[in-house]
Amino acid sequence: MTDKMVAFCGICCTDCPAYIATQKDDEVEKRKVAEQWSKFSPEKPPLKPEEVECDGCFSISGRLFNYCKECQIRKCGLEKGVKNCAYCDEYLCDKLEKFFTQFPDVKKNLEEIRRSL
């Protein structure tokens, strides 16, 4: 496995089940992830195992998980050319504040990086 990869938003891509299953090219694991993650949005059609494909947030031409393709935090980070949001002059922006209300645990990843800068 690769070194720790922290996405723009603070999620650790290298700990993500979709990323891990993709890198291992493990179809059984992709099926498990699809089933598990489909439970989070029962109003939407269930995820298919082939939709569980991701090479990480920084992938430009590679495989990205559905949400990552349209993620506004990712889009902003790519436009600004920052390594992740911890490196941004506008840290802590409204996009991140809103994201952290849904995923409070990932804020510590960015905060840790900012302390080391």
N, C-alpha and C positions, 0 to 999 in steps of 0.2 A: 504494500500500500504506500501511497505517497505521504509526504509531510502534511501536517495540519493545514487545511485550506479554509480560511475564514472568508465567507462571502461578504459582499458590500454591507448587508444588513446585520451581520454578526453571526448568522447561522454557520456552523462548521460543516462545510460541504463533505469533508472526509468522514464525518460521523453520520451522514444522512443515509438512511436505508436505500433510497433510490440510487444514490451515487455508488454506494458499496456494491449493490446488486449489478449495476451496469459495469463497473470496473471488473468484477469477477465474471461477467457474462453468465450470470446464474439465473436461468429461466424460472426455476422453482422459487427462488427468492423474490424475483420480480412479481410473480403471481401472488405471493404472500403480501408484499407491499401494496399491490393494487387492491387486494381484498381488504386489508387493514385501513388504508387511506380512504377507500370508498365509503367507509362507515362515517367519516367526518362530514360528508356532504350527501346525505341520503336523498336529497331532492334532485341531485344531478345523476346522470347515467353513471353506472359503475366504471371505474378505471379498468382499462385492459392492461394485461401484463406488458404488452408492447409499448404502452404509453409511459411505462416506468423506465425511462432512459435518461441518464444525465451524466455529463462529463464535468459538472461543476459550474458555478455561477459565472466564471470568467471565460467560459467557452464562447467563442464568437461563431464559429462555423460548425461546432460539434453538436452533440445531443444535449438538449435541455429539457427538464421536466416542464410540463404544461404551464404552471403558474410562473415559473422563472422567465419564460419567453415574454411575458407581458408585465413583469414586475417593474414598477416605477422607481423603486430604490436602485435596482440593478441598472436600469436605463440611465438614471442620473449619474451613478458612479462611473459608468462607461463613458458618458459624455464628458465628465470632469477629468477622466483619466487618473482617478485615485486608485490605490491598491485595495482599499475598502473604505467605508465611511469614517472609520477612526482617523484617517489621514485627511479628511475633508476640513477646509477652513470654516465651513458652515455647520459642522457637527455641533450639536444635536438639532437637526431640522424637524419640521412638522411631520414629514414622511416617516422618519424613524420613531418619533414620539408615538405616533399612531400605531406603528408596527409593534412597538414594545408593549403596548397595552394588550395585544394578542399573544405575544411571545416574549414575556419579560425576562426569561432566562438567558436569552442571547445577548442582551445588553452588556452583561459582564464580559463577554468576549471582546467587544469593541472597547470597553472601558479599560480592560487589561492592556490592550494594544496601545491605547492613548497614553497610559501611564509610562509605557516603555519608550515613547517618542522623545 
